[in-house]
Structures are given as C-alpha cells and as structure tokens.
C-alpha cells in the first residue's frame, strides 16, 4: 500500500470516489476535465479531493489523455547566450504568462550543436511535451524538420531562413520595416556614410534587417560602400568585433545601424575606447528596445519590437490553435517602431 513521506497512507482514486459517493470512473472524468459530469457531482469530487489531499498520478493521466500539460521552449543558441541576452528573458516572460494562466508547465532548453539538436529532438519526439516553441532558428537547424516528421505541434518565433521546411504556425516581427526605419532615422539626421552591423545571415532576422537597410539607402539615392556592411552574431562580443572591423576598414562611417541592442552595446565600448563621441562622431541606432537600451551611455535610439507580446502570441497560438489543430496554419506579424534617445 502506497505511503506518503510521513508514513501515512497516500489517498487513492478509490478513496476519493468513496468520499464523494461516486464511481471511480466519475472521479477520473472530473480530473481529466470531461464535460460529461454534472456541476453538483464535479463539486462533490473536488471537495473530496481537497479534503483528502489527493494528488492525481500525472504519468497515469498522461497515458489516458495523451496530454502532458507541458510545453517546450527551445532556444537554438548556446546556453550562455540564453542568460546573457535580455531578448530571451522577455520571450520567456511572455510565454510563461500565458502558460501560467492555463495551468501548463514550461520546459526550457537550448540546442546549438549537432549532439544537442539530436538530444532535444529525441526528447520532444517521444511524447514528453504537447508542443514546442522554437526561437532563434538558424538555417542549419534540424529541429523543424524532425518535429514535423514526428507530428509535434510547433510554433516558430520568427520564420526559418531558407530551411525548406514549412512553418504553418509562426509569430514574426516586421524586420524589413524596422531596418528601414532605423536607417531612415540616420539619413534624416544628415548622415550619409551609414554602416550596418547585421545579424547572422543564416537567420531570417539578420537577412531581413539588412534588406531594410539596403532599401532605405537605395530610396535615398545613397550608394552603399560594401565595406560598410559587416556581419555580426547578435552578441555584445560580436558587435564589438564588427565595430572594430568597420573602424579599421577605411570606409569612414559616420553612423551605424546595429541589428540588435546587444551588438550596439558592444560597439559602444569600442567607440569609447577609441575616443569617439556618440552621436557627434558616429551615431548609432539599435534594434530590440531591451532594458539595456534605456540605460546605456548614451541611451540608445533603437527599433522597438514587442518581445514580451511575441512570447505571449506564440504560446497562445500553440495552445489554442496548433495543439488542437483548430486551423491548418496561422501566422502573425507584429509591428515595430522607432524609439528616439540620445545615440542617434
């Protein structure tokens, strides 16, 4: 007979049924949320559960319902990036707020190497979660295809880059529009040798923000010196290295659109170390509008993307549409807007 940690008998389903004056099957239906139970009976069962301190066997319930009440959030970056970049913290905040309201659990994991992708893919394909949210996807990520083959409901945070895998459910921001807005701001304040530190070009966000930059420059009739285009990796360290490359290129930029706030912060450190003033010598516009943009020195002009809302919309789309299969596909684009501060 099962015992609790203090030695007393652990309440069973049969004990709940006896206390409520119903059958064992009725108790199971109440626990599993069936609508085929009268309100009076449901209340009696819930009162019996509370009085006895009964805790349903989650593993057994999963076998019956095929639901785990768990959602995975997979960040396709090294683990240290997850904790260093406030973008991911805001995504987690948004996702968690929705799952908390639905009494669902969040499983958070990272995967960037081949071995990590295999491990995560094996786990998610083994009926351990009801669905998955994929964030920061790179072109070489095998997870979308693996999960699609396994029939795992998935919502993409951002569209995959040239992966050849359909993304029937996704939440994306206006990366092209944001890149155009950032670049136009620098043009509007009189800068012409405008450089850009791009995001990774194996990611949709990196490619689309660069596209927005090029479109704004072309519309202004300003030819782009290709020395002014340097690829970064969305990290502060990558932004610093890219800024050094720009300053040493001989292209003499007077402004930079940096495709993430993290990279802009790294770039600011390099500018200060070389005695350059922001924005007098070189103006900066970032992308994200994370908390650090408000507290940088000087405060960073940046493109706001609604990151917390993105997490909320992803979780809602997964739980309400993808998992129950309410629609074959659904995508959502979120707008961006410029926040003007002191850097440009």
C-alpha positions in Angstrom: 0.0 0.0 0.0 1.4 3.4 -1.0 2.6 5.6 1.8 3.3 9.3 1.9 6.6 10.7 3.1 5.3 10.9 6.7 4.2 7.3 6.7 0.5 7.8 6.3 -1.4 6.1 3.5 -1.5 8.2 0.4 -5.0 9.0 -0.8 -6.2 6.9 -3.7 -8.7 7.4 -6.5 -10.9 4.8 -4.8 -10.9 6.8 -1.5 -11.9 9.9 -3.4 -14.7 8.1 -5.1 -16.0 6.7 -1.8 -15.8 10.1 -0.1 -17.7 11.7 -2.9 -20.2 8.9 -3.2 -19.5 8.3 -6.9 -17.7 5.7 -9.0 -14.0 5.6 -9.8 -14.7 6.5 -13.5 -16.6 9.6 -12.5 -13.6 10.8 -10.4 -11.3 10.2 -13.4 -13.6 12.2 -15.7 -13.6 15.1 -13.3 -9.8 15.1 -13.0 -9.4 14.9 -16.8 -11.8 17.9 -17.4 -14.6 15.9 -19.0 -17.8 17.9 -19.6 -19.9 14.8 -19.1 -20.2 15.4 -15.4 -22.9 17.4 -13.6 -21.9 20.5 -11.8 -23.1 19.0 -8.5 -21.0 15.9 -9.0 -18.0 17.8 -10.1 -18.2 19.9 -6.9 -18.5 16.8 -4.7 -15.5 15.2 -6.3 -13.4 18.3 -6.0 -14.4 18.7 -2.3 -13.4 15.1 -1.7 -10.0 15.7 -3.4 -9.4 18.8 -1.3 -10.4 17.1 2.0 -8.2 14.0 1.4 -5.3 15.9 -0.2 -5.4 13.6 -3.2 -2.8 14.3 -6.0 -3.6 12.7 -9.3 -0.9 10.4 -10.8 0.4 12.6 -13.6 2.0 9.7 -15.5 -1.2 7.6 -15.5 -3.2 10.6 -16.6 -0.8 11.2 -19.5 -1.3 7.6 -20.7 -5.1 8.1 -20.7 -5.3 11.6 -22.2 -2.1 11.7 -24.3 -1.5 15.1 -22.8 1.4 16.1 -20.7 0.3 19.7 -19.9 3.9 20.6 -20.7 5.2 22.9 -23.5 8.8 23.2 -24.6 10.6 26.4 -25.4 13.7 25.7 -27.4 16.3 28.4 -27.9 18.7 27.5 -30.7 21.7 29.2 -29.2 24.5 28.2 -26.8 23.4 28.2 -23.2 25.4 31.2 -22.1 23.6 33.3 -24.8 20.2 32.4 -23.2 21.2 34.1 -19.9 23.2 36.9 -21.3 20.7 38.4 -23.8 17.6 40.1 -22.4 15.7 39.3 -25.6 15.3 35.7 -24.4 14.3 36.8 -20.9 11.4 38.8 -22.4 10.3 35.9 -24.6 10.3 33.6 -21.6 8.2 36.2 -19.6 5.6 36.4 -22.4 5.4 32.6 -22.8 5.2 32.0 -19.1 2.4 34.5 -18.5 0.2 32.6 -20.9 1.1 29.1 -19.7 0.6 30.1 -16.1 -3.0 31.2 -16.9 -3.7 27.8 -18.5 -2.0 25.7 -15.7 0.6 24.4 -18.1 4.2 23.7 -17.4 7.2 25.2 -19.3 10.2 23.2 -20.2 13.1 25.4 -21.3 16.1 24.1 -23.2 18.8 25.2 -25.6 20.3 23.4 -28.6 23.0 24.6 -31.0 25.4 21.7 -31.6 24.6 18.6 -33.6 24.6 16.5 -30.4 22.3 18.9 -28.6 19.9 19.0 -31.5 19.7 15.2 -31.6 19.1 15.0 -27.8 16.4 17.6 -27.8 14.8 16.2 -31.0 14.7 12.7 -29.5 13.1 14.0 -26.3 10.5 16.2 -27.9 9.5 13.5 -30.4 8.9 11.0 -27.5 5.5 12.4 -26.4 7.1 14.2 -23.4 5.5 17.5 -24.4 2.3 18.6 -26.0 4.0 21.1 -28.3 7.1 23.2 -28.8 8.1 26.8 -29.4 11.2 27.3 -31.4 13.2 30.6 -31.1 16.4 31.9 -32.8 16.4 29.4 -35.6 19.4 29.2 -37.9 19.3 27.8 -41.5 21.0 24.6 -40.4 18.7 23.8 -37.6 17.3 20.2 -38.0 14.6 20.6 -35.3 11.8 22.0 -37.5 12.0 19.0 -40.0 12.5 16.5 -37.2 9.5 17.7 -35.2 7.3 18.0 -38.3 8.1 14.3 -39.2 7.2 13.3 -35.6 3.9 15.2 -35.7 4.8 17.5 -32.8 2.8 20.8 -32.9 5.3 23.6 -33.3 5.1 27.4 -33.3 8.1 29.3 -34.8 9.3 32.6 -33.2 10.4 34.1 -36.5 10.4 32.4 -39.9 13.1 29.8 -40.6 15.7 31.0 -43.1 15.8 29.0 -46.3 15.3 25.7 -44.5 12.9 24.2 -47.0 10.6 23.3 -44.1 7.1 24.8 -44.0 6.3 26.8 -40.9 2.5 26.6 -40.7 2.4 28.4 -37.3 4.6 31.4 -36.6 4.9 34.8 -35.0 7.2 37.2 -36.7 8.1 40.9 -36.4 8.5 43.4 -39.2 12.2 43.1 -39.6 12.4 44.7 -43.0 10.3 47.6 -41.8 12.4 48.0 -38.7 15.6 48.0 -40.7 14.2 50.7 -43.0 13.0 52.8 -40.1 16.4 52.7 -38.3 18.3 53.6 -41.4 15.9 56.4 -42.3 16.4 57.9 -38.9 20.1 58.2 -39.6 19.5 59.6 -43.0 17.1 62.2 -41.5 19.8 63.5 -39.1 22.1 64.1 -42.0 24.3 61.1 -42.0 25.3 59.6 -45.4 28.2 57.1 -44.8 25.8 54.8 -42.9 27.2 51.4 -42.0 25.3 48.4 -40.7 26.3 45.6 -38.4 24.0 42.8 -39.4 22.6 39.9 -37.5 23.7 36.4 -38.6 22.9 35.9 -42.2 21.8 32.3 -41.7 18.8 33.8 -39.7 15.7 35.4 -41.2 16.0 38.4 -38.8 19.6 39.1 -39.9 18.7 38.9 -43.7 15.5 40.9 -43.4 17.0 43.8 -41.3 19.8 44.1 -43.8 17.3 44.2 -46.6 15.5 47.1 -44.8 18.8 49.0 -44.6 19.6 48.5 -48.3 16.1 49.6 -49.3 16.3 52.8 -47.3 19.7 53.6 -48.7 18.6 52.9 -52.2 15.4 55.1 -51.9 17.6 57.9 -50.6 19.9 57.6 -53.6 22.9 56.8 -51.4 25.2 54.1 -52.8 26.4 51.6 -50.2 30.1 51.0 -49.9 30.2 47.3 -49.2 33.0 47.9 -46.6 30.2 49.4 -44.5 28.3 46.1 -44.2 29.7 43.8 -41.6 28.1 40.6 -40.3 27.6 40.2 -36.5 26.1 37.5 -34.4 23.6 39.3 -32.1 26.1 39.2 -29.1 27.9 42.0 -27.4 31.2 40.4 -28.2 30.2 40.0 -31.9 29.1 43.7 -32.0 32.5 44.8 -30.6 34.4 42.8 -33.2 32.2 44.0 -36.0 32.7 47.7 -34.9 36.5 47.3 -34.8 36.3 45.9 -38.4 34.2 48.9 -39.5 36.5 51.4 -37.9 39.6 49.7 -39.4 38.1 49.3 -42.9 39.0 52.8 -44.1 35.3 53.3 -45.1 35.0 56.2 -42.5 31.4 55.6 -41.4 29.5 58.5 -39.7 26.6 56.3 -38.4 25.8 52.6 -37.9 22.5 50.8 -37.8 23.2 47.9 -35.5 20.8 45.0 -35.9 20.5 44.3 -32.1 20.8 46.2 -28.9 23.4 43.7 -27.6 25.7 44.3 -30.5 25.2 48.1 -30.2 26.3 47.9 -26.5 29.4 46.0 -27.6 30.1 48.5 -30.3 29.7 51.5 -27.9 32.6 50.1 -25.8 34.8 50.0 -28.8 33.9 53.6 -29.8 34.7 54.9 -26.2 38.0 53.0 -26.2 39.0 54.9 -29.4 38.0 58.3 -28.0 35.0 58.7 -30.4 31.9 60.6 -29.2 28.3 59.2 -29.7 26.5 60.7 -31.6 28.8 63.5 -32.6 31.5 61.4 -34.3 29.3 58.4 -35.0 25.6 58.0 -34.5 24.0 54.6 -33.5 20.6 53.1 -33.9 19.9 49.6 -32.5 17.1 47.1 -32.7 15.1 45.4 -29.9 14.5 48.1 -27.3 15.5 45.9 -24.4 16.0 47.4 -20.9 19.7 47.9 -21.6 19.0 50.4 -24.4 17.4 52.8 -21.9 20.4 52.6 -19.5 23.3 52.6 -21.9 25.6 55.6 -22.1 24.3 57.4 -24.0 20.8 56.0 -24.1 20.3 54.1 -27.3 18.0 55.1 -30.1 16.5 51.8 -31.2 13.7 50.0 -33.0 11.2 48.6 -30.6 9.9 45.1 -31.2 7.2 43.8 -28.8 9.2 40.9 -27.5 7.1 40.0 -24.5 4.0 40.1 -26.7 5.7 37.9 -29.2 6.2 35.3 -26.5 2.5 35.6 -25.5 1.3 35.3 -29.0 3.5 32.3 -29.6 2.2 30.5 -26.6 -1.4 31.3 -27.3 -1.1 30.2 -30.9 0.4 26.9 -29.8 -2.1 26.1 -27.1 -5.3 27.4 -28.8 -4.6 26.5 -32.5 -1.6 24.3 -33.2 -2.0 21.6 -30.5 -5.8 21.1 -31.0 -5.4 21.5 -34.8 -8.0 24.3 -34.9 -6.5 25.6 -38.2 -4.1 24.1 -40.7 -1.9 27.2 -40.5 -1.8 30.7 -38.9 0.8 33.4 -38.9 1.0 36.7 -37.1 3.2 39.7 -38.0 3.9 42.3 -35.2 4.8 45.9 -36.0 7.9 47.7 -34.9 8.5 51.4 -34.2 11.4 53.7 -33.6 12.3 54.9 -30.1 14.5 58.1 -30.3 17.0 58.6 -27.5 20.5 60.2 -27.5 22.7 57.9 -29.6 21.3 58.9 -33.0 
